[in-house]
Protein backbone atom coordinates (compact mmCIF):
# COMPACT_ATOMS: atom_id res chain seq x y z
CA UNK A 1 0.00 0.00 0.00
CA UNK A 2 1.41 3.40 -0.82
CA UNK A 3 2.07 5.78 2.02
CA UNK A 4 -0.61 8.15 0.71
CA UNK A 5 -3.35 5.51 0.70
CA UNK A 6 -2.29 3.98 4.01
CA UNK A 7 -2.03 7.36 5.71
CA UNK A 8 -5.45 8.36 4.35
CA UNK A 9 -7.05 5.15 5.59
CA UNK A 10 -5.50 5.42 9.05
CA UNK A 11 -6.38 9.10 9.37
CA UNK A 12 -9.98 8.38 8.49
CA UNK A 13 -9.64 10.53 5.37
CA UNK A 14 -10.95 7.82 3.10
CA UNK A 15 -12.79 9.81 0.46
CA UNK A 16 -11.36 9.20 -2.98
CA UNK A 17 -11.18 12.99 -3.32
CA UNK A 18 -8.59 13.06 -0.52
CA UNK A 19 -6.59 10.23 -2.05
CA UNK A 20 -6.87 11.64 -5.55
CA UNK A 21 -5.48 15.03 -4.54
CA UNK A 22 -2.01 13.53 -4.89
CA UNK A 23 -2.51 11.82 -8.24
CA UNK A 24 -3.10 12.90 -11.79
CA UNK A 25 -6.70 12.56 -13.04
CA UNK A 26 -6.13 10.36 -16.09
CA UNK A 27 -8.14 7.47 -17.42
CA UNK A 28 -5.02 5.30 -17.24
CA UNK A 29 -4.92 5.50 -13.44
CA UNK A 30 -5.82 2.32 -11.58
CA UNK A 31 -6.29 1.60 -7.90
CA UNK A 32 -4.62 -1.78 -7.41
CA UNK A 33 -5.49 -4.30 -4.74
CA UNK A 34 -4.81 -7.89 -3.80
CA UNK A 35 -7.05 -10.91 -3.60
CA UNK A 36 -5.08 -13.96 -2.50
CA UNK A 37 -1.77 -13.80 -4.39
CA UNK A 38 -3.10 -11.90 -7.41
CA UNK A 39 -3.11 -8.17 -8.04
CA UNK A 40 -6.09 -6.47 -9.64
CA UNK A 41 -6.80 -2.92 -10.68
CA UNK A 42 -9.91 -0.82 -11.09
CA UNK A 43 -10.12 2.53 -12.87
CA UNK A 44 -9.58 5.27 -10.30
CA UNK A 45 -12.47 7.27 -11.75
CA UNK A 46 -14.83 4.48 -10.62
CA UNK A 47 -13.56 4.63 -7.03
CA UNK A 48 -15.61 6.79 -4.67
CA UNK A 49 -14.14 5.89 -1.32
CA UNK A 50 -11.83 3.56 0.59
CA UNK A 51 -12.86 2.42 4.04
CA UNK A 52 -11.56 -0.07 6.52
CA UNK A 53 -13.65 -3.12 7.19
CA UNK A 54 -16.70 -2.32 9.29
CA UNK A 55 -19.83 -4.06 10.56
CA UNK A 56 -21.83 -5.46 7.67
CA UNK A 57 -25.53 -6.18 8.17
CA UNK A 58 -26.34 -9.43 6.40
CA UNK A 59 -29.55 -9.73 4.42
CA UNK A 60 -31.22 -13.15 4.21
CA UNK A 61 -31.41 -15.15 0.98
CA UNK A 62 -28.62 -13.36 -0.82
CA UNK A 63 -25.86 -15.25 -2.64
CA UNK A 64 -22.86 -16.04 -0.42
CA UNK A 65 -20.66 -13.34 -2.01
CA UNK A 66 -23.25 -10.62 -1.30
CA UNK A 67 -22.24 -10.00 2.29
CA UNK A 68 -24.95 -7.47 3.13
CA UNK A 69 -25.10 -3.71 3.58
CA UNK A 70 -23.25 -1.01 5.46
CA UNK A 71 -24.46 2.34 6.71
CA UNK A 72 -22.01 4.85 5.29
CA UNK A 73 -22.86 8.27 6.69
CA UNK A 74 -26.59 7.55 6.48
CA UNK A 75 -26.47 5.91 3.06
CA UNK A 76 -27.10 2.17 2.71
CA UNK A 77 -24.40 0.60 0.52
CA UNK A 78 -24.50 -3.06 -0.57
CA UNK A 79 -21.25 -4.98 -0.08
CA UNK A 80 -19.81 -7.80 -2.20
CA UNK A 81 -16.90 -10.01 -1.13
CA UNK A 82 -14.80 -10.08 -4.30
CA UNK A 83 -12.88 -13.18 -3.12
CA UNK A 84 -16.11 -15.16 -3.00
CA UNK A 85 -17.42 -13.65 -6.25
CA UNK A 86 -14.24 -14.86 -7.97
CA UNK A 87 -14.47 -18.34 -6.46
CA UNK A 88 -11.65 -17.93 -3.93
CA UNK A 89 -11.77 -19.20 -0.35
CA UNK A 90 -13.20 -16.91 2.31
CA UNK A 91 -10.63 -15.69 4.81
CA UNK A 92 -10.78 -13.84 8.11
CA UNK A 93 -10.59 -10.08 7.79
CA UNK A 94 -7.38 -8.39 8.90
CA UNK A 95 -6.45 -4.79 9.62
CA UNK A 96 -5.51 -4.51 5.93
CA UNK A 97 -8.88 -5.72 4.64
CA UNK A 98 -10.66 -2.83 2.92
CA UNK A 99 -13.96 -1.98 1.35
CA UNK A 100 -13.59 -0.07 -1.90
CA UNK A 101 -16.77 1.85 -2.70
CA UNK A 102 -17.16 1.97 -6.47
CA UNK A 103 -19.73 3.52 -8.78
CA UNK A 104 -21.41 1.06 -11.15
CA UNK A 105 -24.45 3.24 -11.77
CA UNK A 106 -25.03 2.97 -8.03
CA UNK A 107 -22.51 2.74 -5.24
CA UNK A 108 -21.46 -0.69 -4.03
CA UNK A 109 -18.68 -1.79 -1.74
CA UNK A 110 -16.23 -4.50 -2.70
CA UNK A 111 -14.21 -6.25 -0.01
CA UNK A 112 -10.55 -6.81 -0.94
CA UNK A 113 -7.64 -8.29 1.01
CA UNK A 114 -5.54 -5.15 0.83
CA UNK A 115 -5.22 -2.01 -1.27
CA UNK A 116 -1.81 -1.75 -2.93
CA UNK A 117 -1.25 1.52 -4.79
CA UNK A 118 -2.43 3.81 -7.53
CA UNK A 119 -0.66 3.11 -10.82
CA UNK A 120 -0.54 4.97 -14.11
CA UNK A 121 -0.63 2.20 -16.70
CA UNK A 122 -0.26 3.49 -20.23
CA UNK A 123 -2.35 1.97 -23.03
CA UNK A 124 0.68 0.41 -24.70
CA UNK A 125 1.28 -1.59 -21.49
CA UNK A 126 -2.23 -3.08 -21.45
CA UNK A 127 -2.92 -6.24 -23.39
CA UNK A 128 -6.36 -7.70 -24.03
CA UNK A 129 -7.45 -10.51 -21.71
CA UNK A 130 -6.18 -13.90 -22.84
CA UNK A 131 -8.61 -16.14 -24.68
CA UNK A 132 -9.67 -18.89 -22.30
CA UNK A 133 -12.14 -20.59 -24.59
CA UNK A 134 -15.89 -20.21 -24.82
CA UNK A 135 -16.62 -21.71 -21.40
CA UNK A 136 -14.68 -19.08 -19.42
CA UNK A 137 -16.22 -15.61 -19.14
CA UNK A 138 -13.55 -12.90 -19.21
CA UNK A 139 -15.88 -10.08 -20.24
CA UNK A 140 -15.29 -8.37 -16.87
CA UNK A 141 -11.55 -8.04 -17.55
CA UNK A 142 -10.50 -4.79 -19.25
CA UNK A 143 -7.03 -6.09 -19.88
CA UNK A 144 -3.75 -7.25 -18.45
CA UNK A 145 -1.59 -4.37 -17.26
CA UNK A 146 2.16 -4.92 -17.51
CA UNK A 147 3.99 -3.14 -14.69
CA UNK A 148 7.73 -3.89 -14.43
CA UNK A 149 7.89 -7.71 -14.22
CA UNK A 150 4.34 -8.09 -12.88
CA UNK A 151 0.92 -8.38 -14.46
CA UNK A 152 -2.15 -6.67 -12.95
CA UNK A 153 -5.60 -7.93 -13.91
CA UNK A 154 -7.53 -4.76 -14.79
CA UNK A 155 -11.23 -5.12 -14.06
CA UNK A 156 -14.16 -3.55 -15.83
CA UNK A 157 -15.94 -3.03 -12.52
CA UNK A 158 -19.22 -2.34 -14.34
CA UNK A 159 -19.17 -5.94 -15.62
CA UNK A 160 -17.95 -7.80 -12.52
CA UNK A 161 -21.56 -8.15 -11.43
CA UNK A 162 -24.19 -9.21 -13.94
CA UNK A 163 -27.30 -7.15 -14.54
CA UNK A 164 -29.31 -9.68 -12.52
CA UNK A 165 -26.84 -9.45 -9.61
CA UNK A 166 -27.02 -5.66 -9.67
CA UNK A 167 -30.82 -5.89 -9.61
CA UNK A 168 -30.55 -8.21 -6.57
CA UNK A 169 -28.30 -5.65 -4.86
CA UNK A 170 -30.73 -2.85 -5.67
CA UNK A 171 -33.63 -4.89 -4.27
CA UNK A 172 -31.62 -5.71 -1.15
CA UNK A 173 -30.80 -2.03 -0.64
CA UNK A 174 -34.45 -1.01 -1.17
CA UNK A 175 -35.62 -3.53 1.43
CA UNK A 176 -33.14 -2.24 3.99
CA UNK A 177 -33.94 1.41 3.16
CA UNK A 178 -37.66 0.77 3.71
CA UNK A 179 -36.96 -0.99 7.00
CA UNK A 180 -34.82 1.93 8.17
CA UNK A 181 -37.52 4.43 7.14
CA UNK A 182 -40.12 2.42 9.08
CA UNK A 183 -38.00 2.58 12.24
CA UNK A 184 -37.54 6.35 11.93
C-alpha positions in Angstrom: 0.0 0.0 0.0 1.4 3.4 -0.8 2.1 5.8 2.0 -0.6 8.2 0.7 -3.3 5.5 0.7 -2.3 4.0 4.0 -2.0 7.4 5.7 -5.5 8.4 4.3 -7.0 5.2 5.6 -5.5 5.4 9.1 -6.4 9.1 9.4 -10.0 8.4 8.5 -9.6 10.5 5.4 -11.0 7.8 3.1 -12.8 9.8 0.5 -11.4 9.2 -3.0 -11.2 13.0 -3.3 -8.6 13.1 -0.5 -6.6 10.2 -2.1 -6.9 11.6 -5.5 -5.5 15.0 -4.5 -2.0 13.5 -4.9 -2.5 11.8 -8.2 -3.1 12.9 -11.8 -6.7 12.6 -13.0 -6.1 10.4 -16.1 -8.1 7.5 -17.4 -5.0 5.3 -17.2 -4.9 5.5 -13.4 -5.8 2.3 -11.6 -6.3 1.6 -7.9 -4.6 -1.8 -7.4 -5.5 -4.3 -4.7 -4.8 -7.9 -3.8 -7.1 -10.9 -3.6 -5.1 -14.0 -2.5 -1.8 -13.8 -4.4 -3.1 -11.9 -7.4 -3.1 -8.2 -8.0 -6.1 -6.5 -9.6 -6.8 -2.9 -10.7 -9.9 -0.8 -11.1 -10.1 2.5 -12.9 -9.6 5.3 -10.3 -12.5 7.3 -11.7 -14.8 4.5 -10.6 -13.6 4.6 -7.0 -15.6 6.8 -4.7 -14.1 5.9 -1.3 -11.8 3.6 0.6 -12.9 2.4 4.0 -11.6 -0.1 6.5 -13.6 -3.1 7.2 -16.7 -2.3 9.3 -19.8 -4.1 10.6 -21.8 -5.5 7.7 -25.5 -6.2 8.2 -26.3 -9.4 6.4 -29.5 -9.7 4.4 -31.2 -13.2 4.2 -31.4 -15.2 1.0 -28.6 -13.4 -0.8 -25.9 -15.2 -2.6 -22.9 -16.0 -0.4 -20.7 -13.3 -2.0 -23.2 -10.6 -1.3 -22.2 -10.0 2.3 -25.0 -7.5 3.1 -25.1 -3.7 3.6 -23.3 -1.0 5.5 -24.5 2.3 6.7 -22.0 4.9 5.3 -22.9 8.3 6.7 -26.6 7.6 6.5 -26.5 5.9 3.1 -27.1 2.2 2.7 -24.4 0.6 0.5 -24.5 -3.1 -0.6 -21.2 -5.0 -0.1 -19.8 -7.8 -2.2 -16.9 -10.0 -1.1 -14.8 -10.1 -4.3 -12.9 -13.2 -3.1 -16.1 -15.2 -3.0 -17.4 -13.6 -6.3 -14.2 -14.9 -8.0 -14.5 -18.3 -6.5 -11.6 -17.9 -3.9 -11.8 -19.2 -0.4 -13.2 -16.9 2.3 -10.6 -15.7 4.8 -10.8 -13.8 8.1 -10.6 -10.1 7.8 -7.4 -8.4 8.9 -6.4 -4.8 9.6 -5.5 -4.5 5.9 -8.9 -5.7 4.6 -10.7 -2.8 2.9 -14.0 -2.0 1.3 -13.6 -0.1 -1.9 -16.8 1.9 -2.7 -17.2 2.0 -6.5 -19.7 3.5 -8.8 -21.4 1.1 -11.2 -24.4 3.2 -11.8 -25.0 3.0 -8.0 -22.5 2.7 -5.2 -21.5 -0.7 -4.0 -18.7 -1.8 -1.7 -16.2 -4.5 -2.7 -14.2 -6.3 0.0 -10.6 -6.8 -0.9 -7.6 -8.3 1.0 -5.5 -5.2 0.8 -5.2 -2.0 -1.3 -1.8 -1.7 -2.9 -1.3 1.5 -4.8 -2.4 3.8 -7.5 -0.7 3.1 -10.8 -0.5 5.0 -14.1 -0.6 2.2 -16.7 -0.3 3.5 -20.2 -2.3 2.0 -23.0 0.7 0.4 -24.7 1.3 -1.6 -21.5 -2.2 -3.1 -21.4 -2.9 -6.2 -23.4 -6.4 -7.7 -24.0 -7.4 -10.5 -21.7 -6.2 -13.9 -22.8 -8.6 -16.1 -24.7 -9.7 -18.9 -22.3 -12.1 -20.6 -24.6 -15.9 -20.2 -24.8 -16.6 -21.7 -21.4 -14.7 -19.1 -19.4 -16.2 -15.6 -19.1 -13.6 -12.9 -19.2 -15.9 -10.1 -20.2 -15.3 -8.4 -16.9 -11.5 -8.0 -17.5 -10.5 -4.8 -19.2 -7.0 -6.1 -19.9 -3.8 -7.2 -18.4 -1.6 -4.4 -17.3 2.2 -4.9 -17.5 4.0 -3.1 -14.7 7.7 -3.9 -14.4 7.9 -7.7 -14.2 4.3 -8.1 -12.9 0.9 -8.4 -14.5 -2.1 -6.7 -13.0 -5.6 -7.9 -13.9 -7.5 -4.8 -14.8 -11.2 -5.1 -14.1 -14.2 -3.5 -15.8 -15.9 -3.0 -12.5 -19.2 -2.3 -14.3 -19.2 -5.9 -15.6 -17.9 -7.8 -12.5 -21.6 -8.1 -11.4 -24.2 -9.2 -13.9 -27.3 -7.1 -14.5 -29.3 -9.7 -12.5 -26.8 -9.5 -9.6 -27.0 -5.7 -9.7 -30.8 -5.9 -9.6 -30.5 -8.2 -6.6 -28.3 -5.7 -4.9 -30.7 -2.9 -5.7 -33.6 -4.9 -4.3 -31.6 -5.7 -1.2 -30.8 -2.0 -0.6 -34.5 -1.0 -1.2 -35.6 -3.5 1.4 -33.1 -2.2 4.0 -33.9 1.4 3.2 -37.7 0.8 3.7 -37.0 -1.0 7.0 -34.8 1.9 8.2 -37.5 4.4 7.1 -40.1 2.4 9.1 -38.0 2.6 12.2 -37.5 6.3 11.9 
